C-alpha cells in the first residue's frame, strides 16, 4: 500500500480518535446518557485499532522504529501515558476532580504526541 495513503488514514484516525476522546470526556463530565450508548463504547476501539495498525505500517514503511529512533520512542511512550490517563478518566477515577485532571492531562499528552510526530523530535518545543 502506498505510504501516502497509509499516512492519510493515520492522520484521519488521529483526528477521529481525538474528537471521540474529547466528546466522550465532555459527555462524561456532563453525566450524559450518550455515554451508555453502544456505539460510544465500540467506535473508539475500532478507530484506535486502525490508528495503531496504520502507525505500525508507517514505521515499517519509513524504516524507523521505537527503541531505535528517539522520536518514535517518545511517541510510543506518550501513547502509553495517554492511554493510561484515559483509563483513569473514563474507568478508574472515583472523583470528578480526578476525572477532569486526568482527561485534561491526557489531552496535553496527545498534543505532545502530535508535536513529536510533526517535528520528528522527542523535544519538539526546543529549537534544534
Secondary structure as UniProt FT lines:
FT   HELIX           3..30
FT   HELIX           33..36
FT   HELIX           38..62
FT   TURN            66..68
FT   HELIX           70..87
FT   HELIX           88..92
FT   HELIX           96..119
FT   TURN            124..125
//
